[in-house]
Amino acid sequence: MESLLLINDPKLDGTRITIELPNEGSKLDFESQKHGLLGHLKGHLHNHEITIDVIVNESIEIKRNLNDQDRYNRLKEINPTIDLLRSTFGLHIDT
């Protein structure tokens, strides 16, 4: 369930939560666990009008960090100043 929720950020519209997943298999896995999550959210938030919609969007790109260079590029996307840190201390990436 956690890995499915980390694929894409859920969107909130009032009491409706929309989750986009990359394929039908992921949707089936999520739907089998959805009722437990919904019960937990409704109980903790004291809101019984919450709904979860699952949309299959096959154009979602799942990012997988395969090597050190990919991890570095991802960190650089998040924080471009990491390149300054690398050059300041003379660090390099072993490939």
C-alpha positions as CSV (number, residue, x, y, z in Angstrom):
1,M,0.0,0.0,0.0
2,E,2.8,2.4,0.9
3,S,4.6,1.9,-2.4
4,L,1.4,2.5,-4.3
5,L,0.8,5.7,-2.5
6,L,4.4,6.9,-3.1
7,I,4.0,6.5,-6.9
8,N,2.1,9.8,-7.3
9,D,0.9,12.5,-4.9
10,P,-2.8,12.1,-4.1
11,K,-5.1,15.0,-5.0
12,L,-7.6,16.3,-2.5
13,D,-10.9,17.9,-3.7
14,G,-13.1,18.5,-0.7
15,T,-13.7,15.0,0.8
16,R,-12.7,13.2,-2.4
17,I,-9.1,11.8,-2.7
18,T,-8.0,11.0,-6.2
19,I,-5.0,8.7,-6.7
20,E,-3.4,8.0,-10.1
21,L,-1.7,4.7,-10.6
22,P,0.3,3.5,-13.6
23,N,-1.5,0.3,-14.5
24,E,-4.6,-1.8,-13.9
25,G,-2.7,-4.3,-11.7
26,S,-1.7,-1.5,-9.3
27,K,-5.3,-0.4,-9.2
28,L,-6.5,-3.9,-8.3
29,D,-3.9,-4.1,-5.5
30,F,-4.9,-0.7,-4.2
31,E,-8.6,-1.4,-4.4
32,S,-8.1,-4.6,-2.4
33,Q,-6.6,-2.6,0.5
34,K,-8.7,0.6,0.0
35,H,-11.5,-0.2,2.5
36,G,-9.0,-0.6,5.4
37,L,-7.4,2.8,4.5
38,L,-10.8,4.4,4.1
39,G,-12.0,3.1,7.5
40,H,-8.8,4.4,9.2
41,L,-9.1,7.8,7.6
42,K,-12.8,8.1,8.4
43,G,-12.2,7.1,12.0
44,H,-9.2,9.3,12.7
45,L,-10.6,12.4,10.9
46,H,-14.1,11.9,12.2
47,N,-15.4,12.4,8.6
48,H,-17.5,9.7,7.1
49,E,-17.9,11.4,3.7
50,I,-14.3,10.7,2.6
51,T,-14.1,8.8,-0.7
52,I,-11.1,7.6,-2.6
53,D,-11.1,7.4,-6.4
54,V,-8.4,5.5,-8.3
55,I,-7.5,6.5,-11.8
56,V,-5.3,4.5,-14.1
57,N,-2.9,6.7,-16.0
58,E,-0.4,4.7,-18.0
59,S,1.7,7.8,-18.8
60,I,2.9,8.1,-15.2
61,E,6.7,7.6,-15.2
62,I,7.9,5.6,-12.2
63,K,11.4,6.9,-11.3
64,R,13.8,4.3,-10.1
65,N,17.3,5.2,-8.9
66,L,19.5,2.5,-10.3
67,N,23.0,3.7,-9.7
68,D,25.0,6.4,-7.9
69,Q,24.8,8.8,-10.9
70,D,21.0,8.5,-11.0
71,R,20.8,9.1,-7.3
72,Y,23.0,12.2,-7.6
73,N,20.9,13.5,-10.5
74,R,17.8,13.1,-8.5
75,L,19.3,14.9,-5.5
76,K,20.4,17.6,-7.9
77,E,16.8,18.0,-9.1
78,I,15.6,18.4,-5.6
79,N,18.4,20.8,-4.5
80,P,20.7,22.3,-7.3
81,T,23.1,23.6,-4.7
82,I,24.4,20.1,-4.1
83,D,26.6,20.6,-7.1
84,L,28.3,23.5,-5.3
85,L,28.9,21.2,-2.3
86,R,30.4,18.5,-4.6
87,S,32.7,20.9,-6.3
88,T,33.7,22.8,-3.1
89,F,34.9,19.6,-1.4
90,G,36.3,18.0,-4.6
91,L,33.9,15.1,-4.5
92,H,33.3,12.8,-7.4
93,I,30.9,10.0,-8.1
94,D,32.3,6.5,-8.7
95,T,30.5,4.7,-11.5
